[in-house]
Amino acid sequence: MSGSNTEAFCSEVEQLLASLPKDGGLICQAAARQMLAEKLVRKQRNLQMPIGVWTVLALLTAGLLARAAYRSSSPTCLLSGTWLQEIARQPSNCSSMCAGLTSVPVETDISPERFLQLYAYTGRPLLVRNGTRGWRAHQHFSYEFIRDLHDRHPSAYGHGPNIKVIDPFNVELATLHDALHMSEERRRRPFYFGWKNLNRGVCLELMNYHERPYYLGPEIEHPAADWFYIGSASRAALLHIDFFYRPSWQAQIAGRKRWILQPPVECESVCSPLQVDIEPGDILNVDPNQWYHATYVLNETFSITLGSEFM
């Protein structure tokens, strides 16, 4: 990238910083953070910067933000949210990920070879119908079953970055223990939450109820940690992008769920938003680090989703 382009980019960063709201500290408002991230990603795409140069400029941007935070009256907002991760995110390969897609591809009995070639690491989503055939989870998983499973391993209620409760309804589910011990009256009101299991005892018991998806070949490494998502409300996870840096599979154990997939900013000129409904027994394979995604539990059903990352 030429010196003039670099100078123009840095000038754009300074202008964006000057335009963001200053009240309440540095970029505390989510909308302002998103505006900054999207404008900088667009600038990167338009200038066609090499990844190395882009990384340097992302660090430069972080330095400018840190300087502004130091001068602000409330610098604690600097690391809140995911705006800095979005700025530094490597742009997606739009051609392999989503170009030409108007709907999520659907397959049954897909071979490991075909999955590896077309979907595993391309970012292209895939719905595998009847992907959980033979899993005992369908006969056993319920709110009570999962609660009792964790009660048998109290350390599973530990605290840490992977014990998170997704609660878009702003209710009182502050911890995983709270979420799995709701009263009958509380469970009649909308709720949706998710967490990553890191407890060995829970993991070993879960192995009796589900298997590694049959289309993940030996080339694909599959960590033992499982993600749970449970909910009863029509709205579940709001539109967001993850930063786990691995693709994932999401198996629908109970209930029906609608997924909304939105391409990242750099792909919006060649890729379309996608929507897909998944039924019990389906597995959705998606890279949540490249696709913005939202989910909705359909028809007031009780939804249980089990997922994991792979690499």
Secondary structure, DSSP 8 states (H G I E B T S, - for coil): --HHHHHHHHHHHHHHHHHS--TTSTT-SHHHHHHHHHHHHHHHHHHT--HHHHHHHHHHHHHHHHHHHHHSS-GGGTTSSSHHHHHH-----HHHHTTT-SS--EESS--HHHHHHHTTTT---EEETTTTTT-THHHH--HHHHHHHHHTSGGGG--STT-----TT--S--SHHHHHT--HHHHTS--EEEEEE--HHHHHHHTTT----TT--TTS---S-EEEEEE-SS--S-SB----SS-EEEEEEES-EEEEEE--GGGTTT---EEEEE-TT-EEEE-TTTSEEEEEE-TT--EEEEEEE--
